[in-house]
Amino acid sequence: MGEKMARAYDAIVIGAGHNGLCLAAYLQRAGLSTAVVERRHEEGGGVNTEEPVLPGYRHNMHAQFMEFFDVMPMIRDFGLEEIGLRTVMPEAQAGITFEDGRPPIILHRPDLLDRTHESIARYSKADADLYCELKQRAAKLEMLLATGLYNIPSQETQQQQALALAAVFGDLGISAYHATKTCKVIIDELFETDELRALLYRACVEWGFPVDDWGTAGGFLTFIMWTMANWKLVIGGTHGLAKAMMQACYREGVDLIENSSVERIVVEDGQAVGVVVRGEEIRANRLVASNADLRQTLLDLVGKDELSDLWVKRAEDYRYGPSHVLGTPVFCLYEPPSYRSARWDPEIDRCFYTVVGYDSAADMIRYIRDAYSGRMPEPGAGTWVNTIWDPTQAPPDRHAATGWYFLPVASALSAEEWADVRATFNDRFLEKWQRAAPNMTAGNVIAHRLYTPDQQEQKNLMREGDFSNGEFAPDQLGANRPFPEASNYRTEVAGLYLCGPSAYPGGGVHAACGYNAFKAIAEDLELPSPIDPARGY
């Protein structure tokens, strides 16, 4: 018998996270036979919905709210809404509530800014006026920001955004100078309300913008103000997006190879020519693209011997966390929380995302700084009770709640210490939750569980629990992500591309890493451009 023929494709994508699925669909549509190799039994990566505690209670284990669906190219290019992607957009979007029952602050959908104004104005009409004005002006930047998001980054694009900042906000006394500040400084300078400051600090951390890093305030004024309270919920859980993306891949003809970890990227004469899976070599005639993180891709799968000293050094110096490091608590409930603050505004009980456990901006900033410095913070969370809008995510007349804790990086604690956190942290948070929502007693909680950063690292290969697989800091953002020589999705190994969140623009469910990687590949291989003239990117 002759030797077994190696399987071969034009393109191989490592990892079926949403960026990998996006890239694979465009590659196959462009005429390249494409396979996606996924180590787990299902697609989606961080876009996953499971029943981790009790049957019938569905929880989004990582990604929660979807802020980019209105601008995400793949949704329209592949008709994802026609093949099962369904969403709802709650009216009350983001809120913060308090133990003493004082008025909550609730940020509503962009088309309901009058309600947002009313909520903030309970504390300060000046703050309400300014927030709504900033929100309206940031909305005018949508095309510019979306174009920047869905293109290969460049210094020119960043300069255009800086100029736009001055043009859009200049008459408010805000200029490019303000972009050099920290998020905390700009929030404190703009707003006088302590409660609003606390909510906005938390919003910065949600996007991975460290509140104390200089040069991040521009991101708050543009990116955060644009996306804030512009969130959709995926019916059935966020895994519905992954399922629709996978169906699009199948429809185009992509092969999915599941339960298969890539052991090595095969490099011959400086060219990526395939991958090794379970001892079998799968050939790639044109390219390999990796949705895995930077260090895994370059140091583990390619190997130092195939890289220059500069690229080895860049990969070794690349940092993970402390931004974007999450613990995910999940709760099975008889009824949703009923907050003391609802006597002022009952919408807080129907708020999509509710921050609870912090009674002041000082509480919030202490929490953030503790987590970033490697200390376990006092309990507090951003929470979702998605069953208020989608009852299919729990049994009849029951509710499923999920939250995000920001916690230290996985390596900050030992395995034993993380086990202790899992055993105690939820109970400590529930004590605070009950003080803000008296019905959140032990009798209302059927069961609960906590996933910590060390588990996120093991489950989804999010190094240090960092869902962006790389710290958000000026030297790892924009045209510097992951480092300047690799910011165009290409590597020094011919035919090897980056398409995961270690690449620009980083974490978040936008599929921009995969979309932009396809743009780079299309340019190199002279494939059809994915740009839709109607949207301009």
C-alpha positions, 0 to 999 in steps of 0.5 A: 500500500502507498503512503496515506495522502495528506489532507489539503486545503487552500487555507487553514484557520486555527480556532473557531472563535468568532473571528476565525469563523468570520475569516473562514467564511470570507476565504471560502466565498473568495474561492479558497477551499478552507478548513477551520481546526477547533480544539473544542467540540463546538464553535464560538470561543468566548461567544458561548452559552451553556447550562453550567449549573442546572439543566434548562438554565442557560448562561452566557459564559463570557460575551454578553451584550452585543454593541457592534451588530449594526456595523458588523459586515459579516451580519449583512454580507452573509445574511446571518439574520436570515439563518437564525440570528435574532436579537432584542434591544432592551430600553433600559440599557445600563444602570447603577443601583445603591444599597441605601435605595437612593435614585439609580442612574439609568442609561437608555437606548440612544433613541430614548435619550430623554429618559437618560436625561431624566435619570441623570438630572435627578442628580445634576441637570448639567451632567444630564445635558452634557452626557446627552450632548456627548452621546449625540455627537459621538453617534455622528462619529459612527461611520468614522469609528466603524471604518477605523474598526474594520480596516487595517490600522494606520497612523493616518487613521488614528490622526483622522480620529484625533482631528475628528475629536476636535471637530465634533467636540471642539465647541464644548472646549474638548480638544485633542489635548483631552485625549492625552488624559486618563479615563478617570481624569476626563470623567472627573473633569466633565461630570460632577455626579459621584454616582455617574462617575462610578458607572462610567468608570465601570464602563471604561473597564468593560472595554478594557480601557484602564481608568488610570492609563494616560492617553486613554481618554480619547477612547472614552470620548469616542469609542465608549460614548459611541457604543455605550447603551447601544447593546443588543441581546441575542435570543437563545444566548450569545452562542446564537451568533456563533451558530449563525456564523457556523451555518454561514461557513457550512453554506459556503463550503467550509470544513470544520474539524472539531476536537482537534488541537493544532500541535504545530504549524508546519513551516518549510523554507520560511513559508507556512504550508500546513498544520499538524493535528493528532500527528497528521499533517494537513496541508495548506496550499495558500495560507494558515491563519491563527485565531490563537493568541500571539505567544501560542501562535509564534512561540508554541506553534511556529517555534523560535527557530523559524523566527527572527530574534526581533519577532521572538523578543516582541512575542516574549514581551507581549503582555496579557492583562490586567485589563479584560480579566474576568470572573463569570458568576452564574445564578439560577433564580426563582425571581429577578432582583427587585431593587430598593432604588426602583421606588425612584425609577422602576426601570432599574428592575428591567435594566439590561446591565445593572451594576451593583455593590458599589455605593460611590465612585471611590468604591468603584475606583478602589475595586478596579485598582485592587483587581489591576494590582493583583489584590482580590477586590471587595465583591461587586459586579455588573449583572444581567438577567437575560430571562427578563427579555428571553424566557427561553434561557430558563425553565418556566417562571424561573430566571438565569442571571449572569455577571462579570467580576473584574479580578486579578490575572490568573497567575496572581493567585495559586490554584488553592487560592482560586478554589477558595475564591470560587467557594466564597466570592459569590456568597459574599457578593450575594450579601451585597446584592441583597442589601440593594435588592431585598428579595435576593435572599438565599431562598431566591437563589436555587444554585450558583457557580463562579468561573475564575480567570484561571478557568477562563485560561484553561477553557478558552485559552484566554491567557491570564483570563484576559479575553483580549489576549493582550493588555490594552495599553498605548503600546499595544493598541491601534497600529501598535497591536500586537506590535508595530511589525505585525499590526497588518495581520501578516507575520514574517513567516510567509503565508501565516496571518493573525486573525484573533484578538491579539491583533487589532482591534482586540477583544470584543464581539465585532469580528473585526480581527477576522474581517481585517485579516481577510482584507490583508489576505485578499490584497496579498492573493489578489482576491475580491475585496469584501468592501461594500460601497454602501457602507464604505468599509 
